[in-house]
Amino acid sequence: MAVGSPSSPDAGTSTRPVLAVGVVLWTGTRQNPKFLLLQNARHQSWGLAKGHAEAEEALVQTALREVAEETGFTLTADHLHPSFLDTSIYQVDGEGWKRVLSFLALHPVDANALVCSEEHQDFRWASLEEACSLLAYSDLRRCLHRAALCLQNSPPTPQP
């Protein structure tokens, strides 16, 4: 049985979705951020840097590990916005249900330092408008709208 197929035990149901955790990464300014979108190589959909937790792994650890694996960016918990955590629940076409917890990077990352993993066939630094046109799931679009508002309404903080 293929992992992630609807009949697979790890496919997730509407009452027990598969949990993924990640970080909304951005570059540019707080008033005009460009968000990182990654295009999945397997099903070509656009999404955020995220992945599944390993055994005994805390949610923040999962988010930071997945960001490093998928983008090459090494973040710590101090790099996450202290007042942002978004939850999205959606059904992946033919693969069951997924719950995504998204943290927000506190500071912009260096867009030129991105190292895209083999899980992804493409990436894009997109304005909120462009990102929303590429994201298939309304919950992910809402997450980026919330992230943009959070950035615009947060005072700048010194980089750690």
C-alpha positions in Angstrom: 0.0 0.0 0.0 1.5 3.4 -1.0 2.2 5.8 1.8 -0.2 8.6 1.7 -2.8 6.8 -0.4 -6.4 7.1 0.8 -6.4 3.5 2.2 -3.0 4.0 3.9 -3.2 4.2 7.7 -1.1 7.4 7.6 -3.3 9.1 5.1 -5.3 11.0 7.7 -9.0 11.4 8.1 -11.1 14.5 8.7 -11.2 13.6 12.4 -7.6 12.4 12.6 -5.6 14.4 10.0 -1.9 13.8 9.5 0.1 16.5 11.3 2.7 18.6 9.5 4.7 21.5 10.9 6.6 24.3 9.2 7.6 27.9 9.1 6.3 30.7 6.8 9.6 32.1 5.4 9.8 35.5 3.9 12.2 38.1 2.5 12.0 41.8 1.7 10.3 44.2 4.2 7.6 43.8 6.8 5.4 46.1 4.7 6.0 44.2 1.5 7.1 40.7 2.2 7.8 38.0 -0.4 6.8 34.6 0.9 8.6 31.4 0.0 6.5 28.8 -1.9 7.8 25.4 -2.7 6.3 23.3 -5.5 6.0 19.6 -4.5 7.8 17.3 -7.0 5.3 14.5 -6.5 2.0 16.3 -7.0 3.1 19.7 -8.3 1.1 21.7 -5.8 2.5 24.8 -4.2 2.9 25.0 -0.4 5.1 26.1 2.5 8.2 24.6 4.0 6.8 21.9 6.3 6.9 18.2 7.1 6.0 15.4 9.5 7.3 15.0 13.0 9.7 12.3 13.9 9.1 10.1 17.1 9.4 12.2 20.3 10.0 15.4 18.4 8.5 18.7 19.7 6.5 20.8 17.2 9.1 23.6 17.1 11.9 21.0 16.5 9.9 19.6 13.6 9.4 23.0 12.1 13.1 23.9 12.4 14.3 20.5 11.1 12.0 20.6 8.1 13.0 24.1 7.2 16.6 23.1 7.2 16.0 19.9 5.2 13.8 21.6 2.6 15.4 25.0 2.2 18.9 24.9 3.8 18.0 27.7 6.2 19.2 27.0 9.8 16.8 28.7 12.2 16.4 28.5 16.0 13.3 29.0 18.2 14.5 32.6 18.7 14.0 33.1 14.9 10.2 32.4 15.2 7.7 35.2 15.7 6.5 34.8 19.3 2.8 35.7 18.6 2.1 33.7 15.4 1.0 30.1 15.0 -1.5 29.2 12.3 -3.4 26.0 11.9 -4.7 24.8 8.6 -6.8 21.7 7.9 -7.4 20.6 4.4 -7.9 17.5 2.3 -5.0 16.7 -0.1 -6.4 15.5 -3.5 -6.7 11.7 -3.1 -4.4 11.5 -0.1 -6.5 12.1 2.9 -6.6 15.0 5.4 -3.7 17.1 6.7 -3.4 19.5 9.6 -0.5 22.0 9.2 0.8 24.1 12.0 2.8 27.1 10.7 5.1 29.3 12.6 6.4 32.6 11.1 10.0 33.6 10.7 10.6 36.7 12.8 13.1 38.2 10.4 13.5 38.0 6.6 15.8 35.3 5.3 18.4 35.7 2.6 16.6 34.6 -0.6 19.9 33.9 -2.3 20.9 31.4 0.3 18.0 29.0 -0.4 18.9 25.4 -1.2 15.8 23.7 -2.4 15.4 20.0 -1.5 14.8 17.2 -4.0 11.2 17.0 -2.6 10.5 20.1 -4.6 10.7 20.8 -8.3 10.5 24.6 -8.0 10.4 27.5 -5.6 9.1 31.1 -5.8 9.5 34.2 -3.6 6.0 35.6 -4.1 4.0 38.6 -3.0 0.9 37.9 -1.0 -1.3 38.4 -4.1 0.9 36.0 -6.3 1.2 33.5 -3.5 -2.6 33.4 -3.0 -3.1 32.8 -6.7 -0.7 29.8 -6.6 -1.9 28.1 -3.4 -4.8 25.6 -4.0 -6.0 25.5 -0.4 -7.9 28.4 1.2 -6.5 27.6 4.6 -2.9 28.2 3.3 -4.0 31.4 1.7 -5.5 32.5 5.0 -2.3 31.6 6.8 -0.3 33.9 4.5 -2.8 36.7 4.9 -2.5 36.4 8.7 1.4 36.3 8.4 1.4 39.5 6.3 -0.8 41.3 8.9 1.4 40.0 11.7 4.5 41.3 10.0 2.9 44.7 9.2 1.7 45.2 12.8 4.8 44.0 14.6 7.6 46.4 15.5 11.0 45.6 14.0 13.2 43.5 16.3 16.9 43.1 16.3 18.2 40.0 14.6 19.5 37.3 17.0 
